[in-house]
Every structure is written in C-alpha cells, then in structure tokens.
Amino acid sequence: MPLEAAAPRQIGAFRLLGVLGSGGMGRVCLGAVPGKFAAVKRVLPVLAEDTDFLSHLGHELDNLARLPAGAHTKRMGIGTPAYMAPEQAVVDGQLTGAADVFAPGSLALYAANGVGDGSGPDLLYRVVHGEPDFGQLTDADPELTALLRRCFAKDPADRPPPQVSSSEPRSAPPGPSGPPLSANA
C-alpha cells in the first residue's frame, strides 16, 4: 500500500517505499537503503512512550540479534503473525532457514491478492493448522501458485531451499489494481 500523505518518508537510514501491513502496535513499512530492503516497524506514538513496551521490544530485538548470530537460546514468538512459519508460531519447533522461505511466500501471496486476512491468535491458528487462500492467483498464475504451495508446507523439510525459491526466474504476476509503489514516494 502507498504511504499516507502525512507519513514520514524516512526512518533512520531507511527511505520508506510503502506500507506492508498494520496492526495493534503500528505499521510495518518497506524500507530501502542502497542495495538492501527491510521491514521497518513504526510503532504507535502511545507505545513509543511506554517504558514497559520499550523494554519488551528491546528484549525482542536482543533475542532477534542472537538468532541470526547463531546463538542457541530459548526462543520467543517473534514476528508478524501473517509472515510467521508454523514452527515460529508454536515456538517449540527448531527454527531453520525453511522459516525464511515461508515469510517471503506470505508476502508474495499478499502482494498478488492485494489483501491480508486477519491478525492475532486467529491468524496464528490458521498459520499452524489451516491452508492459505490463493484467491484468483490459482487461475492467474498456476506456476507461482505451485511454488507458493511448496513455500507454505507445514513441514519445514518439504519447503524449497532458500536459494531455489529466491533464484527461480519469474515474470511479474498480475497485481492488485492501483498505482505501483514509487521509489520516490
């Protein structure tokens, strides 16, 4: 989704390109620095002033930093529910690179359909036990649908390896109507 007119165009070093989603804590934007993209969380002002929230967020960020560094710690459920792999949502599974295939699959399905589908515990339950709604994508792009079905496998071992899912050449599938995100937004 495009940024609102009053929204900041930059947070820290990241130029904001659009909104990926929103929830009870704020919005997640697509941010860019030269050569890299990242999800940038904009928390609600009331939370930005809440010391308990900031302490909890600091702990989550510390844990997140340890996970990419390869530390083996007791995991917390960290992530945006719509993009969490089932093994992240239940918190007791071993987290591997297969979770990194699930999240971009969720983002691609969201981009192709143009709408999300709920939030909170309801969504986490569907991530773990349900199947995604591919909407019109099944007819519009059967090849992409087949790849996404593999990305959404409940068993991480059944998902394609990250290098396969990210390197397969693709043409852009039909997206939602409306103006594209502008790099100058």
Accessible surface in RSA format (square Angstrom, percent):
REM  Atomic radii and reference values for relative SASA: ProtOr
REM  Chains: A
REM  Algorithm: Lee & Richards
REM  Probe-radius: 1.40
REM  Slices: 20
REM RES _ NUM      All-atoms   Total-Side   Main-Chain    Non-polar    All polar
REM                ABS   REL    ABS   REL    ABS   REL    ABS   REL    ABS   REL
RES MET A   1   106.13  55.0  81.76  54.1  24.37  58.0  49.65  42.2  56.48  74.8
RES PRO A   2    85.95  62.6  76.43  69.7   9.52  34.6  77.08  63.6   8.87  55.1
RES LEU A   3    17.43   9.7   0.83   0.6  16.60  41.7   0.83   0.6  16.60  44.7
RES GLU A   4    90.46  51.9  82.10  62.1   8.35  19.9  43.02  83.2  47.43  38.7
RES ALA A   5   103.30  95.0  69.21 106.8  34.09  77.5  74.61 105.1  28.70  76.0
RES ALA A   6   103.50  95.2  65.53 101.1  37.96  86.4  77.23 108.8  26.27  69.6
RES ALA A   7    11.08  10.2   1.70   2.6   9.38  21.3   4.55   6.4   6.53  17.3
RES PRO A   8    53.16  38.7  40.90  37.3  12.26  44.6  53.05  43.8   0.11   0.7
RES ARG A   9    96.23  40.4  90.94  46.4   5.29  12.6  52.63  71.9  43.60  26.4
RES GLN A  10   105.40  58.9  87.32  63.8  18.07  43.0  23.81  50.7  81.59  61.9
RES ILE A  11    55.14  31.4  50.61  37.7   4.53  10.9  54.36  39.1   0.78   2.1
RES GLY A  12    65.47  80.7   0.00   N/A  65.47  80.7  44.66 122.5  20.81  46.6
RES ALA A  13    76.64  70.5  51.06  78.8  25.58  58.2  58.88  82.9  17.76  47.1
RES PHE A  14    60.27  30.2  60.27  37.3   0.00   0.0  60.27  36.5   0.00   0.0
RES ARG A  15    98.56  41.4  98.50  50.2   0.06   0.1  43.48  59.4  55.08  33.4
RES LEU A  16     0.00   0.0   0.00   0.0   0.00   0.0   0.00   0.0   0.00   0.0
RES LEU A  17    14.96   8.3  14.82  10.6   0.14   0.4  14.82  10.4   0.14   0.4
RES GLY A  18     0.22   0.3   0.00   N/A   0.22   0.3   0.22   0.6   0.00   0.0
RES VAL A  19     4.63   3.0   2.69   2.4   1.95   4.7   2.69   2.3   1.94   5.3
RES LEU A  20    29.61  16.5  28.43  20.3   1.18   3.0  28.92  20.3   0.69   1.9
RES GLY A  21    20.40  25.2   0.00   N/A  20.40  25.2  20.40  56.0   0.00   0.0
RES SER A  22    73.05  61.7  36.81  49.1  36.24  83.5  11.17  23.8  61.88  86.7
RES GLY A  23    47.62  58.7   0.00   N/A  47.62  58.7  31.89  87.5  15.73  35.2
RES GLY A  24    72.37  89.3   0.00   N/A  72.37  89.3  44.12 121.1  28.25  63.3
RES MET A  25    74.93  38.8  73.19  48.4   1.74   4.1  53.48  45.5  21.45  28.4
RES GLY A  26     7.67   9.5   0.00   N/A   7.67   9.5   3.96  10.9   3.71   8.3
RES ARG A  27    68.97  29.0  68.69  35.0   0.27   0.6  10.73  14.7  58.24  35.3
RES VAL A  28    25.46  16.8  25.46  23.1   0.00   0.0  25.46  22.1   0.00   0.0
RES CYS A  29     0.00   0.0   0.00   0.0   0.00   0.0   0.00   0.0   0.00   0.0
RES LEU A  30    40.84  22.7  40.84  29.2   0.00   0.0  40.84  28.7   0.00   0.0
RES GLY A  31     0.00   0.0   0.00   N/A   0.00   0.0   0.00   0.0   0.00   0.0
RES ALA A  32     8.76   8.1   6.33   9.8   2.43   5.5   6.42   9.0   2.35   6.2
RES VAL A  33    34.15  22.5  26.01  23.5   8.15  19.6  30.87  26.8   3.29   8.9
RES PRO A  34   138.22 100.7 108.71  99.1  29.51 107.3 120.53  99.5  17.69 110.0
RES GLY A  35    85.60 105.6   0.00   N/A  85.60 105.6  43.56 119.5  42.04  94.2
RES LYS A  36   144.08  70.3 137.63  84.4   6.45  15.4  85.57  77.0  58.51  62.3
RES PHE A  37   142.86  71.5 114.45  70.9  28.41  73.9 114.62  69.5  28.23  80.8
RES ALA A  38    34.62  31.8  24.96  38.5   9.66  22.0  34.62  48.8   0.00   0.0
RES ALA A  39    72.04  66.2  40.03  61.8  32.01  72.8  40.07  56.4  31.97  84.7
RES VAL A  40    16.91  11.1  14.10  12.8   2.81   6.8  16.91  14.7   0.00   0.0
RES LYS A  41    86.21  42.1  61.27  37.6  24.94  59.4  37.20  33.5  49.02  52.2
RES ARG A  42    72.52  30.4  66.36  33.8   6.16  14.7  13.89  19.0  58.63  35.5
RES VAL A  43    38.92  25.6  20.95  19.0  17.96  43.3  20.95  18.2  17.96  48.7
RES LEU A  44    74.84  41.7  74.01  52.9   0.83   2.1  74.84  52.6   0.00   0.0
RES PRO A  45   101.07  73.7  95.96  87.5   5.11  18.6 101.03  83.4   0.04   0.2
RES VAL A  46   109.08  71.8 100.16  90.7   8.92  21.5 104.18  90.5   4.90  13.3
RES LEU A  47    34.91  19.4  34.91  25.0   0.00   0.0  34.91  24.5   0.00   0.0
RES ALA A  48    46.31  42.6  33.93  52.4  12.39  28.2  33.93  47.8  12.39  32.8
RES GLU A  49   145.06  83.3 116.83  88.4  28.23  67.2  47.56  92.0  97.49  79.6
RES ASP A  50    58.17  40.7  49.98  49.7   8.19  19.4  15.24  35.9  42.93  42.8
RES THR A  51   108.37  77.1 100.89 102.3   7.48  17.8  75.57 101.5  32.79  49.6
RES ASP A  52   115.80  81.1 108.82 108.3   6.98  16.5  30.05  70.7  85.75  85.5
RES PHE A  53    25.24  12.6  18.71  11.6   6.53  17.0  24.26  14.7   0.98   2.8
RES LEU A  54    77.85  43.4  69.44  49.7   8.41  21.1  69.83  49.0   8.01  21.6
RES SER A  55    60.50  51.1  47.05  62.8  13.45  31.0  35.78  76.2  24.72  34.6
RES HIS A  56    89.47  48.9  86.60  60.2   2.87   7.3  56.85  58.6  32.62  38.0
RES LEU A  57    40.77  22.7  40.51  29.0   0.26   0.6  40.77  28.6   0.00   0.0
RES GLY A  58    29.78  36.7   0.00   N/A  29.78  36.7  28.95  79.4   0.83   1.9
RES HIS A  59   107.93  59.0 106.48  74.0   1.45   3.7  71.11  73.3  36.82  42.8
RES GLU A  60    35.97  20.6  35.81  27.1   0.16   0.4   2.80   5.4  33.17  27.1
RES LEU A  61    98.80  55.0  94.13  67.3   4.66  11.7  94.45  66.3   4.35  11.7
RES ASP A  62    75.35  52.8  71.86  71.5   3.49   8.3  10.58  24.9  64.77  64.6
RES ASN A  63    24.42  16.8  24.42  23.6   0.00   0.0   3.72   8.9  20.71  20.0
RES LEU A  64    80.97  45.1  80.97  57.9   0.00   0.0  80.97  56.9   0.00   0.0
RES ALA A  65    66.54  61.2  50.27  77.6  16.27  37.0  60.00  84.5   6.54  17.3
RES ARG A  66   106.29  44.6 104.28  53.2   2.02   4.8  29.10  39.8  77.20  46.8
RES LEU A  67    45.95  25.6  31.15  22.3  14.80  37.2  31.61  22.2  14.34  38.6
RES PRO A  68   106.45  77.6  63.66  58.0  42.79 155.6  76.94  63.5  29.51 183.4
RES ALA A  69    87.18  80.2  43.53  67.2  43.65  99.3  56.71  79.9  30.47  80.7
RES GLY A  70    46.19  57.0   0.00   N/A  46.19  57.0  34.46  94.6  11.73  26.3
RES ALA A  71    40.84  37.5  24.91  38.4  15.92  36.2  35.55  50.1   5.29  14.0
RES HIS A  72   172.05  94.0 134.63  93.6  37.42  95.7  99.71 102.8  72.34  84.2
RES THR A  73    52.82  37.6  30.54  31.0  22.28  53.1  37.79  50.8  15.04  22.7
RES LYS A  74   173.96  84.9 149.68  91.8  24.28  57.8 117.57 105.8  56.39  60.1
RES ARG A  75    32.17  13.5  21.53  11.0  10.64  25.3  15.98  21.8  16.20   9.8
RES MET A  76    63.90  33.1  56.38  37.3   7.52  17.9  48.19  41.0  15.71  20.8
RES GLY A  77    42.57  52.5   0.00   N/A  42.57  52.5  10.35  28.4  32.22  72.2
RES ILE A  78    25.67  14.6  17.38  12.9   8.29  20.0  18.21  13.1   7.46  20.3
RES GLY A  79    48.25  59.5   0.00   N/A  48.25  59.5  24.80  68.0  23.45  52.5
RES THR A  80    52.49  37.3  45.46  46.1   7.02  16.7  32.43  43.6  20.06  30.3
RES PRO A  81    37.22  27.1  37.22  33.9   0.00   0.0  37.22  30.7   0.00   0.0
RES ALA A  82    40.53  37.3  31.37  48.4   9.16  20.8  32.08  45.2   8.44  22.4
RES TYR A  83    46.63  21.8  43.84  24.9   2.79   7.3  39.43  29.6   7.20   8.9
RES MET A  84    10.02   5.2   9.38   6.2   0.65   1.5   6.72   5.7   3.30   4.4
RES ALA A  85     0.00   0.0   0.00   0.0   0.00   0.0   0.00   0.0   0.00   0.0
RES PRO A  86    10.03   7.3   9.82   8.9   0.21   0.8   9.97   8.2   0.06   0.4
RES GLU A  87    13.10   7.5   9.78   7.4   3.32   7.9  12.30  23.8   0.80   0.7
RES GLN A  88    33.22  18.6  33.20  24.3   0.02   0.1   1.67   3.5  31.55  23.9
RES ALA A  89    19.56  18.0   0.46   0.7  19.09  43.4   0.94   1.3  18.62  49.3
RES VAL A  90    69.75  45.9  48.01  43.5  21.73  52.4  54.45  47.3  15.30  41.5
RES VAL A  91    45.46  29.9  40.50  36.7   4.96  11.9  40.58  35.3   4.88  13.2
RES ASP A  92   123.15  86.3  88.51  88.1  34.64  81.9  40.63  95.6  82.52  82.3
RES GLY A  93    25.35  31.3   0.00   N/A  25.35  31.3  20.35  55.8   5.01  11.2
RES GLN A  94   133.46  74.6 115.51  84.4  17.94  42.7  52.15 111.0  81.31  61.7
RES LEU A  95    48.74  27.1  32.09  23.0  16.65  41.8  32.11  22.6  16.63  44.7
RES THR A  96    69.46  49.4  55.37  56.1  14.10  33.6  62.99  84.6   6.47   9.8
RES GLY A  97    35.40  43.7   0.00   N/A  35.40  43.7  22.69  62.3  12.71  28.5
RES ALA A  98    16.37  15.0  10.63  16.4   5.74  13.1  12.69  17.9   3.68   9.8
RES ALA A  99     5.81   5.3   3.87   6.0   1.94   4.4   3.88   5.5   1.92   5.1
RES ASP A 100    97.20  68.1  87.77  87.4   9.43  22.3  22.04  51.9  75.16  75.0
RES VAL A 101     3.41   2.2   0.74   0.7   2.67   6.4   2.44   2.1   0.96   2.6
RES PHE A 102     8.76   4.4   8.76   5.4   0.00   0.0   8.76   5.3   0.00   0.0
RES ALA A 103    32.04  29.5  30.91  47.7   1.13   2.6  31.31  44.1   0.73   1.9
RES PRO A 104    74.90  54.6  68.21  62.2   6.69  24.3  71.38  58.9   3.53  21.9
RES GLY A 105     2.92   3.6   0.00   N/A   2.92   3.6   2.07   5.7   0.85   1.9
RES SER A 106    12.74  10.8   7.57  10.1   5.17  11.9   6.82  14.5   5.92   8.3
RES LEU A 107    66.59  37.1  66.59  47.6   0.00   0.0  66.59  46.8   0.00   0.0
RES ALA A 108    35.40  32.6  26.58  41.0   8.83  20.1  33.53  47.2   1.87   5.0
RES LEU A 109    17.99  10.0  17.93  12.8   0.06   0.2  17.93  12.6   0.06   0.2
RES TYR A 110    48.31  22.6  44.35  25.2   3.97  10.3  37.49  28.2  10.82  13.3
RES ALA A 111    53.53  49.2  45.15  69.7   8.39  19.1  51.64  72.7   1.89   5.0
RES ALA A 112    16.23  14.9   0.35   0.5  15.88  36.1   2.34   3.3  13.90  36.8
RES ASN A 113    44.65  30.8  20.46  19.8  24.20  58.3  10.45  25.1  34.21  33.1
RES GLY A 114    28.95  35.7   0.00   N/A  28.95  35.7   5.98  16.4  22.96  51.4
RES VAL A 115   106.35  70.0  94.90  85.9  11.45  27.6  98.41  85.5   7.94  21.5
RES GLY A 116    51.94  64.1   0.00   N/A  51.94  64.1  26.38  72.4  25.56  57.2
RES ASP A 117    98.36  68.9  87.52  87.1  10.84  25.6  32.70  77.0  65.66  65.5
RES GLY A 118    60.40  74.5   0.00   N/A  60.40  74.5  34.35  94.3  26.04  58.3
RES SER A 119    77.65  65.6  63.46  84.7  14.18  32.7  27.73  59.1  49.91  69.9
RES GLY A 120    25.15  31.0   0.00   N/A  25.15  31.0  23.50  64.5   1.65   3.7
RES PRO A 121   116.06  84.6 109.37  99.7   6.69  24.3 111.63  92.2   4.44  27.6
RES ASP A 122    97.34  68.2  90.05  89.6   7.29  17.2  25.81  60.7  71.53  71.3
RES LEU A 123    17.83   9.9  17.83  12.8   0.00   0.0  17.83  12.5   0.00   0.0
RES LEU A 124    53.12  29.6  52.23  37.4   0.89   2.2  52.67  37.0   0.45   1.2
RES TYR A 125   141.08  65.9 134.61  76.6   6.48  16.9  99.51  74.8  41.57  51.2
RES ARG A 126    79.72  33.5  75.51  38.5   4.21  10.0  56.63  77.4  23.09  14.0
RES VAL A 127    14.01   9.2   8.74   7.9   5.26  12.7  13.88  12.1   0.12   0.3
RES VAL A 128    31.86  21.0  22.90  20.7   8.96  21.6  22.90  19.9   8.96  24.3
RES HIS A 129   115.77  63.3  83.44  58.0  32.33  82.7  50.70  52.3  65.07  75.7
RES GLY A 130    22.06  27.2   0.00   N/A  22.06  27.2  21.81  59.9   0.24   0.5
RES GLU A 131   136.57  78.4 104.48  79.0  32.09  76.4  61.38 118.7  75.19  61.4
RES PRO A 132    41.30  30.1  18.85  17.2  22.45  81.6  30.59  25.3  10.70  66.5
RES ASP A 133   107.33  75.2  91.42  91.0  15.90  37.6  36.15  85.1  71.17  71.0
RES PHE A 134    10.31   5.2   6.62   4.1   3.69   9.6   6.62   4.0   3.69  10.6
RES GLY A 135    44.95  55.4   0.00   N/A  44.95  55.4  28.25  77.5  16.70  37.4
RES GLN A 136   154.61  86.5 148.81 108.8   5.81  13.8  55.37 117.9  99.24  75.3
RES LEU A 137     6.08   3.4   2.91   2.1   3.17   8.0   4.76   3.3   1.31   3.5
RES THR A 138    58.66  41.7  55.66  56.4   3.00   7.2  49.95  67.1   8.71  13.2
RES ASP A 139   129.95  91.0 105.93 105.4  24.03  56.8  34.30  80.7  95.66  95.4
RES ALA A 140    55.05  50.6  19.82  30.6  35.23  80.1  30.98  43.6  24.07  63.8
RES ASP A 141    19.06  13.4  17.04  17.0   2.02   4.8   5.57  13.1  13.49  13.5
RES PRO A 142    88.13  64.2  81.88  74.6   6.25  22.7  83.68  69.1   4.45  27.7
RES GLU A 143   122.73  70.5 113.09  85.6   9.63  22.9  49.42  95.6  73.31  59.9
RES LEU A 144    12.63   7.0  12.61   9.0   0.02   0.1  12.63   8.9   0.00   0.0
RES THR A 145     5.00   3.6   5.00   5.1   0.00   0.0   5.00   6.7   0.00   0.0
RES ALA A 146    55.66  51.2  49.97  77.1   5.69  12.9  53.88  75.9   1.78   4.7
RES LEU A 147    20.38  11.3  17.82  12.8   2.55   6.4  19.66  13.8   0.71   1.9
RES LEU A 148     4.33   2.4   4.33   3.1   0.00   0.0   4.33   3.0   0.00   0.0
RES ARG A 149   124.20  52.1 112.41  57.3  11.78  28.1  49.85  68.1  74.35  45.1
RES ARG A 150   109.04  45.8 104.97  53.5   4.07   9.7  50.26  68.7  58.78  35.6
RES CYS A 151     5.11   3.9   5.11   5.7   0.00   0.0   0.00   0.0   5.11   5.5
RES PHE A 152    12.03   6.0   9.26   5.7   2.77   7.2   9.48   5.7   2.55   7.3
RES ALA A 153    20.76  19.1  11.11  17.1   9.65  22.0  20.76  29.2   0.00   0.0
RES LYS A 154    69.10  33.7  55.41  34.0  13.69  32.6  52.02  46.8  17.08  18.2
RES ASP A 155    73.04  51.2  66.59  66.3   6.45  15.2  25.34  59.6  47.70  47.6
RES PRO A 156    39.39  28.7  35.72  32.6   3.67  13.3  35.99  29.7   3.40  21.1
RES ALA A 157    90.13  82.9  51.01  78.7  39.13  89.0  63.84  89.9  26.29  69.6
RES ASP A 158    93.89  65.8  73.62  73.3  20.27  47.9  20.86  49.1  73.03  72.8
RES ARG A 159    13.88   5.8   0.17   0.1  13.71  32.6   0.33   0.5  13.55   8.2
RES PRO A 160     2.88   2.1   0.00   0.0   2.88  10.5   1.86   1.5   1.02   6.4
RES PRO A 161    60.11  43.8  53.37  48.7   6.74  24.5  60.11  49.6   0.00   0.0
RES PRO A 162    59.15  43.1  57.68  52.6   1.47   5.3  58.92  48.6   0.23   1.4
RES GLN A 163   120.53  67.4 113.89  83.2   6.64  15.8  60.89 129.6  59.64  45.2
RES VAL A 164    52.79  34.7  50.87  46.1   1.93   4.6  52.79  45.9   0.00   0.0
RES SER A 165    28.44  24.0  13.26  17.7  15.19  35.0   5.95  12.7  22.50  31.5
RES SER A 166    96.66  81.7  57.22  76.4  39.44  90.9  50.08 106.6  46.58  65.3
RES SER A 167    80.84  68.3  53.54  71.5  27.30  62.9  45.75  97.4  35.10  49.2
RES GLU A 168    62.88  36.1  51.90  39.3  10.98  26.1  27.41  53.0  35.47  29.0
RES PRO A 169   126.91  92.5 103.76  94.6  23.15  84.2 115.40  95.3  11.51  71.6
RES ARG A 170    84.74  35.6  43.75  22.3  40.99  97.6  39.45  53.9  45.29  27.5
RES SER A 171    90.25  76.3  75.27 100.5  14.98  34.5  53.54 114.0  36.71  51.4
RES ALA A 172    97.06  89.2  62.70  96.8  34.36  78.2  68.12  95.9  28.94  76.7
RES PRO A 173    45.04  32.8  31.96  29.1  13.08  47.5  34.25  28.3  10.78  67.0
RES PRO A 174    82.37  60.0  64.46  58.8  17.91  65.1  77.38  63.9   4.99  31.0
RES GLY A 175    50.43  62.2   0.00   N/A  50.43  62.2  18.10  49.7  32.33  72.4
RES PRO A 176    77.53  56.5  52.82  48.1  24.71  89.8  63.33  52.3  14.19  88.2
RES SER A 177   119.02 100.6  81.98 109.4  37.04  85.3  56.07 119.4  62.95  88.2
RES GLY A 178    55.55  68.5   0.00   N/A  55.55  68.5  28.17  77.3  27.39  61.3
RES PRO A 179   112.39  81.9  90.92  82.9  21.47  78.0  97.26  80.3  15.13  94.0
RES PRO A 180   121.80  88.8  99.40  90.6  22.39  81.4 110.61  91.3  11.18  69.5
RES LEU A 181    78.58  43.8  51.51  36.9  27.06  68.0  53.57  37.6  25.00  67.3
RES SER A 182    54.31  45.9  45.22  60.3   9.10  21.0  38.42  81.8  15.90  22.3
RES ALA A 183    64.17  59.0  54.23  83.7   9.94  22.6  56.63  79.8   7.54  20.0
RES ASN A 184   142.37  98.2 110.77 107.0  31.60  76.1  31.76  76.4 110.61 106.9
RES ALA A 185    38.48  35.4  18.58  28.7  19.91  45.3  34.16  48.1   4.33  11.5
END  Absolute sums over single chains surface
CHAIN  1 A    11352.5       8590.0       2762.5       7150.1       4202.4
END  Absolute sums over all chains
TOTAL         11352.5       8590.0       2762.5       7150.1       4202.4
